[in-house]
Structure formats: structure tokens, C-alpha cells
Amino acid sequence: MDSPHELTHEEVLRVKLEVLRREHRDLDEAIHALQEKPHADMLMMRRLKKQKLALKDQIARIEDELTPDIIA
């Protein structure tokens, strides 16, 4: 039997999902702050947007794994 301190696979995914969502929000805020600057670093902006997109993909994969398939 599992010890009370071990997380199930689903619990681990839910924690990871929350962390990824927080990182996604933080990147979004950083991108908006960078856009406010008159001479924004476009290379940095592209890197942040690429990172944000990768996080979005990871979030979607975890959400798909957590959502049971419903056959219509």
C-alpha cells in the first residue's frame, strides 16, 4: 500500500500543471512589460514568446492526460 506521503501520478500531474500555468502567467507578464519599453529587445521578446508557447504545449498535454476520454 502507498505511504501517506506518496503522490499518485494524477496528483503529480496536477502539481506540475499548476507550476507550468504559473510560469506561463509570469512569462506573459514579462512579455507585456518588455512591450511597454520604448526600445524593446526583440530577440528577448521572441525567446520569451517561444518559451511561453512551449509551456502552453506542455500544459495542453498534461490537461489531455488528466481529462478522461469521453466517447460521444
Secondary structure, DSSP 8 states (H G I E B T S, - for coil): ---TT---HHHHHHHHHHHHHHHHHHHHHHHHHHHHSTT--HHHHHHHHHHHHHHHHHHHHHHHHHS-----
